[in-house]
């Protein structure tokens, strides 16, 4: 690997071209990045809507407009995360899907 020059305002160097034992480049975006990012966007979406509902300051029409806006913003962020993972992970989309039954067993 190599170090990139330290940027202004940075206190430590950043490694680049980090390789695995077989010589392959370590991906900068790990598998599952987009899924985790989606969960964060979903959480923020819900929190924003709850704050508005709790405040009681918006009409139903204003609330609906904000929900559509938040959905559009979140969808755009998720699409960027998916594209980033797709471009940096050669196995993107080839991972085996998790079974919902197995996840629900561990929730309780």
Secondary structure as GFF3:
##gff-version 3
##sequence-region A 1 108
A	DSSP	beta_strand	2	4	.	.	.	ID=ss1
A	DSSP	beta_strand	14	16	.	.	.	ID=ss2
A	DSSP	alpha_helix	33	55	.	.	.	ID=ss3
A	DSSP	alpha_helix	60	88	.	.	.	ID=ss4
A	DSSP	alpha_helix	100	105	.	.	.	ID=ss5
###
